[in-house]
Amino acid sequence: MPELPEVEAVARALRPIVAGRTIRRCRVIHPIAVRASSGRGAAQAARELERRLRGRRIAAVERRGKYLLLRVDNGFVVLHFRLDGQLIWFDSGRASGHVDVLFDFGRDALGFVDRRHFGRVQWLTSPEDLRGIRSLGIDPLSPKFTSRKLHELLRASRRPLKLFLLEQNRLAGLGNIYSSESLWHARLDPRRRANRVSPAEARQLHKAIVAVLRRALECCLDPAPDFRDPNWWFQGLEKIIRVYGREGKPCRRCGAPVRRLEQGGRSSFWCSRCQR
């Protein structure tokens, strides 16, 4: 699932392409992509999105957590990529292959694609109308995210550290990969209770989170997303991964075997020797 760095990279790459452009029309090809989380009203949501976006100008491209927002002059289009969602650019304006939602600019077009149909495209008058956005916590790349703020959040939770980091109402945009990486860099055991982290350890974790996300964002932008290539995906991230997905392999810091455990239905990777 794309996390904060991937969605931020998409926003930065997409912004100069579509900002200021007018959507001639929006075509919802597969209504399942625009239905609400309840699973109802897909056809109505499709008609509403098509009606709302006809002739509307994209004023800005923004990010909130893992959400991508297209701000138009009468509201917002909110995209959530979930596991496999991506954007594809069509120079001719004609879509080819599997496309769920097409934003037609006349000479060219932007398509939202998700063959497994986990991703969503939704119309909102305000981003806060969506509960998932309204409940988002602090953005780890925001200046407001300080070590003191992180320690305050940690003290208020009894959850294991890894599960704490995945709670979007606390830290917006951090996911399974970069939470494991951050804990490894901070030398913290993912099973430890959040409220047992000391101020010094919170500073260490804060530094790790920011460094990991910034480095991942650099990788996601070099090379930048190529929306014209239907097979594009982020490259080079394997160069910065230190622990995620490396079960049984030697820890890159101490050489002990990397272990895996399941937390909240997701895999956590950690070193039992140097993460305490």
Contacts in CASP RR format, 6 or more apart in sequence:
PFRMAT RR
TARGET T0000
AUTHOR 0000-0000-0000
METHOD contacts of the structure
MODEL  1
MPELPEVEAVARALRPIVAGRTIRRCRVIHPIAVRASSGRGAAQAARELE
RRLRGRRIAAVERRGKYLLLRVDNGFVVLHFRLDGQLIWFDSGRASGHVD
VLFDFGRDALGFVDRRHFGRVQWLTSPEDLRGIRSLGIDPLSPKFTSRKL
HELLRASRRPLKLFLLEQNRLAGLGNIYSSESLWHARLDPRRRANRVSPA
EARQLHKAIVAVLRRALECCLDPAPDFRDPNWWFQGLEKIIRVYGREGKP
CRRCGAPVRRLEQGGRSSFWCSRCQR
1 66 0 8 1.000
1 81 0 8 1.000
1 82 0 8 1.000
1 83 0 8 1.000
1 175 0 8 1.000
1 176 0 8 1.000
2 10 0 8 1.000
2 66 0 8 1.000
2 81 0 8 1.000
2 85 0 8 1.000
3 66 0 8 1.000
3 173 0 8 1.000
3 174 0 8 1.000
3 175 0 8 1.000
3 176 0 8 1.000
3 177 0 8 1.000
3 178 0 8 1.000
3 216 0 8 1.000
4 63 0 8 1.000
4 65 0 8 1.000
4 66 0 8 1.000
4 139 0 8 1.000
4 140 0 8 1.000
4 141 0 8 1.000
4 172 0 8 1.000
4 173 0 8 1.000
4 174 0 8 1.000
4 175 0 8 1.000
4 178 0 8 1.000
4 213 0 8 1.000
4 217 0 8 1.000
5 178 0 8 1.000
5 213 0 8 1.000
5 216 0 8 1.000
5 217 0 8 1.000
5 219 0 8 1.000
5 220 0 8 1.000
6 81 0 8 1.000
6 216 0 8 1.000
6 220 0 8 1.000
6 234 0 8 1.000
7 63 0 8 1.000
7 65 0 8 1.000
7 66 0 8 1.000
7 67 0 8 1.000
7 68 0 8 1.000
7 81 0 8 1.000
7 173 0 8 1.000
8 63 0 8 1.000
8 141 0 8 1.000
8 217 0 8 1.000
8 220 0 8 1.000
9 217 0 8 1.000
9 220 0 8 1.000
9 221 0 8 1.000
9 224 0 8 1.000
9 225 0 8 1.000
9 234 0 8 1.000
10 68 0 8 1.000
10 87 0 8 1.000
10 225 0 8 1.000
11 61 0 8 1.000
11 62 0 8 1.000
11 63 0 8 1.000
11 68 0 8 1.000
12 221 0 8 1.000
12 224 0 8 1.000
13 221 0 8 1.000
13 224 0 8 1.000
13 225 0 8 1.000
13 227 0 8 1.000
14 61 0 8 1.000
14 68 0 8 1.000
14 87 0 8 1.000
14 110 0 8 1.000
14 225 0 8 1.000
14 227 0 8 1.000
15 60 0 8 1.000
15 61 0 8 1.000
17 89 0 8 1.000
17 110 0 8 1.000
17 227 0 8 1.000
18 58 0 8 1.000
18 61 0 8 1.000
18 70 0 8 1.000
18 103 0 8 1.000
18 105 0 8 1.000
18 110 0 8 1.000
19 58 0 8 1.000
19 59 0 8 1.000
19 60 0 8 1.000
19 61 0 8 1.000
20 57 0 8 1.000
20 58 0 8 1.000
20 59 0 8 1.000
21 57 0 8 1.000
21 58 0 8 1.000
21 105 0 8 1.000
22 55 0 8 1.000
22 56 0 8 1.000
22 57 0 8 1.000
22 58 0 8 1.000
22 105 0 8 1.000
23 53 0 8 1.000
23 54 0 8 1.000
23 55 0 8 1.000
23 56 0 8 1.000
23 57 0 8 1.000
23 58 0 8 1.000
23 72 0 8 1.000
23 103 0 8 1.000
23 104 0 8 1.000
23 105 0 8 1.000
24 54 0 8 1.000
24 55 0 8 1.000
24 104 0 8 1.000
24 105 0 8 1.000
24 106 0 8 1.000
25 50 0 8 1.000
25 53 0 8 1.000
25 54 0 8 1.000
25 55 0 8 1.000
25 104 0 8 1.000
26 49 0 8 1.000
26 50 0 8 1.000
26 52 0 8 1.000
26 53 0 8 1.000
26 54 0 8 1.000
26 101 0 8 1.000
26 102 0 8 1.000
26 103 0 8 1.000
26 104 0 8 1.000
27 50 0 8 1.000
27 101 0 8 1.000
27 102 0 8 1.000
27 104 0 8 1.000
28 34 0 8 1.000
28 46 0 8 1.000
28 47 0 8 1.000
28 49 0 8 1.000
28 50 0 8 1.000
28 100 0 8 1.000
28 101 0 8 1.000
28 121 0 8 1.000
29 95 0 8 1.000
29 99 0 8 1.000
29 100 0 8 1.000
29 101 0 8 1.000
29 102 0 8 1.000
30 100 0 8 1.000
30 101 0 8 1.000
30 117 0 8 1.000
31 42 0 8 1.000
31 43 0 8 1.000
31 45 0 8 1.000
31 46 0 8 1.000
32 42 0 8 1.000
32 100 0 8 1.000
32 117 0 8 1.000
33 100 0 8 1.000
33 101 0 8 1.000
33 112 0 8 1.000
33 114 0 8 1.000
33 117 0 8 1.000
33 119 0 8 1.000
33 120 0 8 1.000
33 121 0 8 1.000
34 42 0 8 1.000
34 45 0 8 1.000
34 46 0 8 1.000
34 49 0 8 1.000
34 101 0 8 1.000
34 120 0 8 1.000
34 121 0 8 1.000
34 122 0 8 1.000
34 123 0 8 1.000
35 41 0 8 1.000
35 42 0 8 1.000
35 45 0 8 1.000
35 120 0 8 1.000
36 45 0 8 1.000
36 122 0 8 1.000
37 120 0 8 1.000
45 122 0 8 1.000
45 123 0 8 1.000
48 123 0 8 1.000
49 77 0 8 1.000
49 101 0 8 1.000
49 121 0 8 1.000
49 122 0 8 1.000
49 123 0 8 1.000
52 74 0 8 1.000
52 75 0 8 1.000
52 123 0 8 1.000
53 72 0 8 1.000
53 77 0 8 1.000
53 103 0 8 1.000
53 123 0 8 1.000
56 72 0 8 1.000
56 73 0 8 1.000
56 74 0 8 1.000
57 72 0 8 1.000
57 73 0 8 1.000
58 70 0 8 1.000
58 71 0 8 1.000
58 72 0 8 1.000
59 71 0 8 1.000
59 72 0 8 1.000
59 73 0 8 1.000
60 70 0 8 1.000
60 71 0 8 1.000
61 68 0 8 1.000
61 69 0 8 1.000
61 70 0 8 1.000
61 71 0 8 1.000
62 68 0 8 1.000
62 69 0 8 1.000
62 71 0 8 1.000
63 69 0 8 1.000
64 127 0 8 1.000
64 133 0 8 1.000
64 136 0 8 1.000
64 139 0 8 1.000
64 172 0 8 1.000
65 136 0 8 1.000
65 139 0 8 1.000
65 168 0 8 1.000
65 172 0 8 1.000
65 173 0 8 1.000
66 80 0 8 1.000
66 81 0 8 1.000
66 168 0 8 1.000
66 172 0 8 1.000
66 173 0 8 1.000
66 175 0 8 1.000
67 78 0 8 1.000
67 79 0 8 1.000
67 80 0 8 1.000
67 127 0 8 1.000
67 130 0 8 1.000
67 132 0 8 1.000
67 133 0 8 1.000
68 78 0 8 1.000
68 79 0 8 1.000
68 80 0 8 1.000
68 81 0 8 1.000
69 76 0 8 1.000
69 77 0 8 1.000
69 78 0 8 1.000
69 79 0 8 1.000
69 127 0 8 1.000
70 76 0 8 1.000
70 77 0 8 1.000
70 79 0 8 1.000
75 123 0 8 1.000
75 124 0 8 1.000
75 125 0 8 1.000
75 126 0 8 1.000
76 123 0 8 1.000
76 124 0 8 1.000
76 125 0 8 1.000
76 126 0 8 1.000
76 127 0 8 1.000
77 121 0 8 1.000
77 122 0 8 1.000
77 123 0 8 1.000
77 124 0 8 1.000
78 120 0 8 1.000
78 121 0 8 1.000
78 122 0 8 1.000
78 123 0 8 1.000
78 124 0 8 1.000
78 127 0 8 1.000
78 130 0 8 1.000
78 133 0 8 1.000
79 87 0 8 1.000
79 112 0 8 1.000
79 119 0 8 1.000
79 120 0 8 1.000
79 121 0 8 1.000
79 122 0 8 1.000
80 119 0 8 1.000
80 120 0 8 1.000
81 114 0 8 1.000
81 119 0 8 1.000
82 114 0 8 1.000
82 118 0 8 1.000
82 119 0 8 1.000
82 120 0 8 1.000
83 116 0 8 1.000
83 118 0 8 1.000
83 119 0 8 1.000
84 114 0 8 1.000
84 115 0 8 1.000
84 116 0 8 1.000
84 118 0 8 1.000
84 119 0 8 1.000
85 112 0 8 1.000
85 113 0 8 1.000
85 114 0 8 1.000
85 118 0 8 1.000
85 119 0 8 1.000
86 112 0 8 1.000
86 113 0 8 1.000
86 114 0 8 1.000
86 232 0 8 1.000
86 233 0 8 1.000
87 110 0 8 1.000
87 111 0 8 1.000
87 112 0 8 1.000
87 113 0 8 1.000
87 225 0 8 1.000
87 227 0 8 1.000
88 99 0 8 1.000
88 110 0 8 1.000
88 111 0 8 1.000
88 113 0 8 1.000
88 227 0 8 1.000
88 228 0 8 1.000
88 230 0 8 1.000
89 108 0 8 1.000
89 109 0 8 1.000
89 110 0 8 1.000
89 111 0 8 1.000
89 227 0 8 1.000
89 228 0 8 1.000
90 96 0 8 1.000
90 102 0 8 1.000
90 108 0 8 1.000
90 109 0 8 1.000
90 110 0 8 1.000
90 111 0 8 1.000
91 108 0 8 1.000
91 228 0 8 1.000
92 108 0 8 1.000
93 104 0 8 1.000
93 105 0 8 1.000
93 106 0 8 1.000
93 107 0 8 1.000
93 108 0 8 1.000
93 109 0 8 1.000
94 109 0 8 1.000
95 102 0 8 1.000
95 109 0 8 1.000
95 111 0 8 1.000
97 230 0 8 1.000
98 113 0 8 1.000
98 115 0 8 1.000
99 111 0 8 1.000
99 112 0 8 1.000
99 113 0 8 1.000
100 111 0 8 1.000
100 112 0 8 1.000
100 113 0 8 1.000
100 114 0 8 1.000
100 117 0 8 1.000
100 121 0 8 1.000
101 111 0 8 1.000
101 112 0 8 1.000
101 121 0 8 1.000
102 109 0 8 1.000
102 110 0 8 1.000
102 111 0 8 1.000
102 112 0 8 1.000
103 109 0 8 1.000
103 110 0 8 1.000
103 111 0 8 1.000
103 112 0 8 1.000
110 227 0 8 1.000
112 121 0 8 1.000
113 230 0 8 1.000
122 130 0 8 1.000
124 130 0 8 1.000
127 133 0 8 1.000
127 134 0 8 1.000
128 134 0 8 1.000
132 168 0 8 1.000
135 168 0 8 1.000
135 169 0 8 1.000
136 168 0 8 1.000
136 169 0 8 1.000
136 172 0 8 1.000
137 168 0 8 1.000
137 169 0 8 1.000
137 170 0 8 1.000
137 171 0 8 1.000
137 172 0 8 1.000
138 144 0 8 1.000
138 145 0 8 1.000
138 149 0 8 1.000
138 153 0 8 1.000
138 170 0 8 1.000
138 171 0 8 1.000
138 172 0 8 1.000
139 145 0 8 1.000
139 171 0 8 1.000
139 172 0 8 1.000
139 173 0 8 1.000
140 171 0 8 1.000
140 172 0 8 1.000
140 173 0 8 1.000
140 174 0 8 1.000
140 209 0 8 1.000
140 210 0 8 1.000
140 213 0 8 1.000
141 210 0 8 1.000
141 213 0 8 1.000
141 214 0 8 1.000
141 217 0 8 1.000
145 171 0 8 1.000
145 206 0 8 1.000
145 210 0 8 1.000
146 206 0 8 1.000
147 199 0 8 1.000
147 202 0 8 1.000
147 203 0 8 1.000
147 206 0 8 1.000
147 207 0 8 1.000
150 202 0 8 1.000
150 205 0 8 1.000
150 206 0 8 1.000
150 209 0 8 1.000
151 197 0 8 1.000
151 199 0 8 1.000
151 202 0 8 1.000
151 203 0 8 1.000
153 164 0 8 1.000
153 170 0 8 1.000
153 171 0 8 1.000
153 194 0 8 1.000
154 164 0 8 1.000
154 194 0 8 1.000
154 195 0 8 1.000
154 197 0 8 1.000
154 202 0 8 1.000
155 194 0 8 1.000
155 195 0 8 1.000
156 195 0 8 1.000
157 164 0 8 1.000
157 167 0 8 1.000
157 170 0 8 1.000
157 193 0 8 1.000
157 194 0 8 1.000
157 195 0 8 1.000
158 193 0 8 1.000
158 194 0 8 1.000
158 195 0 8 1.000
159 167 0 8 1.000
159 193 0 8 1.000
159 194 0 8 1.000
160 190 0 8 1.000
160 191 0 8 1.000
160 192 0 8 1.000
160 193 0 8 1.000
160 194 0 8 1.000
160 263 0 8 1.000
161 183 0 8 1.000
161 188 0 8 1.000
161 189 0 8 1.000
161 190 0 8 1.000
161 191 0 8 1.000
161 192 0 8 1.000
161 193 0 8 1.000
161 194 0 8 1.000
161 197 0 8 1.000
162 179 0 8 1.000
162 180 0 8 1.000
162 183 0 8 1.000
162 190 0 8 1.000
162 191 0 8 1.000
162 263 0 8 1.000
162 268 0 8 1.000
163 263 0 8 1.000
163 264 0 8 1.000
164 170 0 8 1.000
164 194 0 8 1.000
165 171 0 8 1.000
165 174 0 8 1.000
165 175 0 8 1.000
165 179 0 8 1.000
165 182 0 8 1.000
165 183 0 8 1.000
165 209 0 8 1.000
166 174 0 8 1.000
166 175 0 8 1.000
166 176 0 8 1.000
166 179 0 8 1.000
166 266 0 8 1.000
171 209 0 8 1.000
174 182 0 8 1.000
174 209 0 8 1.000
174 213 0 8 1.000
176 244 0 8 1.000
176 266 0 8 1.000
176 267 0 8 1.000
176 268 0 8 1.000
177 241 0 8 1.000
177 244 0 8 1.000
178 209 0 8 1.000
178 212 0 8 1.000
178 213 0 8 1.000
178 216 0 8 1.000
180 190 0 8 1.000
180 243 0 8 1.000
180 244 0 8 1.000
180 268 0 8 1.000
180 269 0 8 1.000
180 270 0 8 1.000
181 208 0 8 1.000
181 212 0 8 1.000
181 240 0 8 1.000
181 241 0 8 1.000
181 242 0 8 1.000
181 243 0 8 1.000
181 244 0 8 1.000
182 205 0 8 1.000
182 208 0 8 1.000
182 209 0 8 1.000
182 212 0 8 1.000
183 189 0 8 1.000
183 190 0 8 1.000
183 205 0 8 1.000
183 208 0 8 1.000
183 270 0 8 1.000
183 275 0 8 1.000
184 242 0 8 1.000
184 243 0 8 1.000
184 253 0 8 1.000
184 269 0 8 1.000
184 270 0 8 1.000
184 271 0 8 1.000
184 275 0 8 1.000
185 208 0 8 1.000
185 211 0 8 1.000
185 212 0 8 1.000
185 242 0 8 1.000
186 201 0 8 1.000
186 204 0 8 1.000
186 205 0 8 1.000
186 207 0 8 1.000
186 208 0 8 1.000
186 209 0 8 1.000
187 204 0 8 1.000
187 274 0 8 1.000
187 275 0 8 1.000
187 276 0 8 1.000
188 197 0 8 1.000
188 201 0 8 1.000
188 204 0 8 1.000
188 205 0 8 1.000
188 275 0 8 1.000
188 276 0 8 1.000
189 270 0 8 1.000
189 272 0 8 1.000
189 275 0 8 1.000
189 276 0 8 1.000
190 261 0 8 1.000
190 263 0 8 1.000
190 268 0 8 1.000
190 270 0 8 1.000
190 275 0 8 1.000
191 261 0 8 1.000
191 263 0 8 1.000
192 276 0 8 1.000
197 205 0 8 1.000
212 240 0 8 1.000
215 240 0 8 1.000
216 237 0 8 1.000
216 240 0 8 1.000
219 234 0 8 1.000
219 235 0 8 1.000
219 236 0 8 1.000
219 237 0 8 1.000
219 239 0 8 1.000
219 240 0 8 1.000
220 234 0 8 1.000
220 237 0 8 1.000
223 235 0 8 1.000
225 232 0 8 1.000
225 234 0 8 1.000
226 232 0 8 1.000
242 252 0 8 1.000
242 253 0 8 1.000
243 251 0 8 1.000
243 252 0 8 1.000
243 258 0 8 1.000
243 269 0 8 1.000
243 270 0 8 1.000
243 271 0 8 1.000
244 269 0 8 1.000
245 258 0 8 1.000
245 260 0 8 1.000
245 267 0 8 1.000
245 269 0 8 1.000
246 258 0 8 1.000
246 269 0 8 1.000
247 258 0 8 1.000
247 259 0 8 1.000
247 260 0 8 1.000
247 269 0 8 1.000
248 257 0 8 1.000
248 258 0 8 1.000
248 259 0 8 1.000
249 257 0 8 1.000
249 258 0 8 1.000
250 256 0 8 1.000
250 257 0 8 1.000
250 258 0 8 1.000
251 257 0 8 1.000
251 258 0 8 1.000
251 271 0 8 1.000
251 273 0 8 1.000
251 274 0 8 1.000
253 271 0 8 1.000
253 274 0 8 1.000
254 271 0 8 1.000
254 273 0 8 1.000
254 274 0 8 1.000
255 271 0 8 1.000
255 273 0 8 1.000
256 271 0 8 1.000
256 272 0 8 1.000
256 273 0 8 1.000
256 274 0 8 1.000
258 269 0 8 1.000
258 270 0 8 1.000
258 271 0 8 1.000
259 269 0 8 1.000
259 270 0 8 1.000
259 271 0 8 1.000
259 272 0 8 1.000
260 267 0 8 1.000
260 268 0 8 1.000
260 269 0 8 1.000
261 267 0 8 1.000
261 268 0 8 1.000
261 270 0 8 1.000
262 268 0 8 1.000
END
